[in-house]
Amino acid sequence: MASTKEIKNRIKSVSDTQKITNAMYLISSTKMRKARRDAEQVRPYFSLLRREIRRMFAVSADARNRYFDPNVDDNVKGGRNAILVITGDKGLAGSYNQNVIREALAKADMSDAYEMYVVGDYGWRYFRNHGTNVELSFEHSMNVPSLAMARDITEELLEDFDKREFDRIYVCYTEFSGGLGAGNTRCDRILPFDKDDFVPKGEETASDASTVFEFEPDVETVLESSLISYMGGYIYSALVNSYSSEQNARMMAMDAANDNASELLARLELEYNHLRQNAITQEITEVSSGARSLRKKKR
């Protein structure tokens, strides 16, 4: 049985750990709110950009672009695919990192050949330790998401896509659900686009074509520039969603750790009190026994 000193030391250790987990909970809560606020500020721009791309197709239905391929089927196995995987820089977030890694590996199994483009140190370490193909020139830490970071990632992916190194590009990330837990993992194709991504079949587009627009130098050039910006916005959205989901998952993990620490402290304090009471009782018994022995000797 542990001594009172050992239990006191353990109580202090658990209490110190609880302070750390509580601080991490508060930090993750602040980071999540800031990331969501930043995302809301740029959302109107990318919503408008998507609407303008739709308007371009309405005005010029025969517009062509190398980033479009209506014949791509994500359910058909094969092809050379690039997979952008967004993880966190560290653990302590429940199943958040493992869920998105599992989704990325499932998508890789659908490919004839693939290359991982990993955001986040956790994903880097995992794929490196398991011998998975990772683009060595691509390295991004999952700091606070920014548009500049999203543009850098977009440029690197587009550069390899333009070289025809890949047939498709996917982004595997965690969609922020707004509730408890790590969120919902997704693996979406971001290239090549399909016109239906912007103009769903059966949706009325006559109102989009009612206004006359002039495109300089031409609609194809403006469309390509808009698509690159739109892709950057999509990746930024995936980064923000993943970052918010990570912080939310860490909040839940730290909250559970706080609850477990409280339960453990209660048990340790109860055990400490029992030991202390037993020690006091034993001392009283020993003193009483000694007093009786002295009285007998005097008699």
PEFEN-V8260 format. One record per helix or strand of 3 or more residues. SS is the DSSP state (@ for helix, = for strand). FROM is the first residue (numbers start at 1). LEN is the number of residues. Records with the same first field share a line. If there is no record, write none. Layout:
SS: FROM-LEN + FROM-LEN
//
This chain:
@: 4-56 + 96-14 + 121-9 + 147-16 + 195-3 + 206-4 + 219-80
=: 80-7 + 113-7 + 168-8 + 184-8
//
